[in-house]
Amino acid sequence: MRYRNLKALVVMPAVVMLLLTASSAGTQADAAMQRYLLARATYYTPTADGLRTFDCKVSADWKDFLSRASGKDIGEDHPAVKYLNSVNITVHNTLRSKAEVHWGETAPAPANLQDGTTKMREGIAQMLEGYFQSWNAYLNGAMVPLPDKSTNISFTPEGTHLAAIAPKTSVDEDFDKDMLLTRVHVITDGNDTVAMPTFTDTARGRTISEVRSEVRQPQTAPPVYITLAAKYQTVAGYEIPSVLHFEVQNVTQLDFDLTGCVVNTASPAAETKKP
């Protein structure tokens, strides 16, 4: 018996295997995507429930902070403590990127403290802005993103992996077998950050409670270790931070209390009420 196309018959098993493998890979990719989308809904994302912004008054234990920073016991009557306790600090968080920090003096700082208080104001603003720039990504869904064409989701022996590439940015995320986000690696032009988030299971879903990060800025620099954490309060049905913990290992740490908070669920143009 002669076959008109013996070569085609010879390669046919390989073609069949290729088709089966491709089909299997496609099925696995679809399964990974479906698993991811279902898990995404388990994370608490207040912006998905209509939260647009919130505004809070900010306070801190300035005596404790200055005592630890100076290595001396600073009294409540110290001019720097008295000045800082008199300042009205507020934060306006848009939940999109960094927050806006406002510093309102009720009285000017003593003349001999002007330089120090200016640097303090700038440092506190940088702390709070940097804090919310990182924290907001967990509150607005950006850290567990809705997949698009730039996103690849796959199964791994440990769980699920998400990879996304945008201009000048790459993101890799690891989820365990329960679809809990355990590691985030972000590389940009001038920054290499590995973050290890911790979530607390609440009635509203998995709520971010702590993020420990190793940051290199620029990428070739020695690492800086930063810990962010939060406790929460309920305001108008939304869970927003009540205490912020900011710590740079071997450099500084400070807890901020957020009180008198007001949430806004209207469009940005309608925002009028702030503390």
Secondary structure as UniProt FT lines:
FT   TURN            4..5
FT   HELIX           6..40
FT   TURN            41..42
FT   HELIX           46..49
FT   STRAND          53..59
FT   HELIX           62..70
FT   TURN            76..77
FT   HELIX           79..86
FT   STRAND          88..93
FT   STRAND          100..104
FT   HELIX           111..113
FT   HELIX           114..139
FT   TURN            142..143
FT   TURN            149..150
FT   STRAND          151..156
FT   TURN            157..158
FT   STRAND          159..166
FT   TURN            167..168
FT   STRAND          169..175
FT   TURN            177..178
FT   STRAND          181..188
FT   STRAND          192..202
FT   TURN            203..204
FT   STRAND          205..216
FT   TURN            219..220
FT   STRAND          224..235
FT   TURN            236..237
FT   STRAND          238..248
FT   TURN            249..251
FT   STRAND          252..264
FT   HELIX           268..270
//
